[in-house]
Amino acid sequence: MNTSTAHPSFHAATTLQGLLPPHLWRVLARNGITTIEQVAQSYPEKLLQMPSVGPRTFRKIEESLFPGKRYAPPRQAYVAQADLDQPSRTLPFFRRTQNALRRHDLK
């Protein structure tokens, strides 16, 4: 049973290289994500915590791999330090990215 939230026509083991523009799949590959299934497992919070994934990059990945979905960060959400998988230095970046998505609603 496939529980992936990615586009249903994508096979879970499909590599991102043929599905995304080169700059997008390289960003994900640098962060250890090479398949659709890995992207689906990381969407949205873990993607937003990754280096080089800002609001625009996030929206481009989302539009390409999750058509019809649009992540909207909760208003005034507090992310507890223990909830983050990354070291504490990613917390400010994560919050800035969420705030940018909220403010500009980048497409």
ChimeraX attribute file (.defattr): number of C-alpha atoms within 10 A of each C-alpha:
attribute: neighborCount
match mode: 1-to-1
recipient: residues
	/A:1	3
	/A:2	8
	/A:3	10
	/A:4	16
	/A:5	16
	/A:6	21
	/A:7	16
	/A:8	13
	/A:9	6
	/A:10	15
	/A:11	14
	/A:12	18
	/A:13	11
	/A:14	13
	/A:15	17
	/A:16	21
	/A:17	16
	/A:18	9
	/A:19	16
	/A:20	15
	/A:21	13
	/A:22	11
	/A:23	11
	/A:24	18
	/A:25	20
	/A:26	16
	/A:27	17
	/A:28	22
	/A:29	14
	/A:30	12
	/A:31	14
	/A:32	11
	/A:33	19
	/A:34	19
	/A:35	20
	/A:36	22
	/A:37	21
	/A:38	17
	/A:39	24
	/A:40	18
	/A:41	16
	/A:42	15
	/A:43	18
	/A:44	16
	/A:45	15
	/A:46	15
	/A:47	22
	/A:48	22
	/A:49	22
	/A:50	19
	/A:51	14
	/A:52	15
	/A:53	21
	/A:54	19
	/A:55	20
	/A:56	15
	/A:57	18
	/A:58	22
	/A:59	19
	/A:60	16
	/A:61	21
	/A:62	20
	/A:63	14
	/A:64	14
	/A:65	21
	/A:66	19
	/A:67	13
	/A:68	9
	/A:69	12
	/A:70	13
	/A:71	16
	/A:72	11
	/A:73	16
	/A:74	10
	/A:75	9
	/A:76	8
	/A:77	10
	/A:78	8
	/A:79	11
	/A:80	8
	/A:81	12
	/A:82	9
	/A:83	7
	/A:84	15
	/A:85	12
	/A:86	13
	/A:87	9
	/A:88	11
	/A:89	8
	/A:90	16
	/A:91	17
	/A:92	11
	/A:93	17
	/A:94	22
	/A:95	17
	/A:96	14
	/A:97	20
	/A:98	24
	/A:99	18
	/A:100	16
	/A:101	20
	/A:102	16
	/A:103	9
	/A:104	9
	/A:105	15
	/A:106	13
	/A:107	13
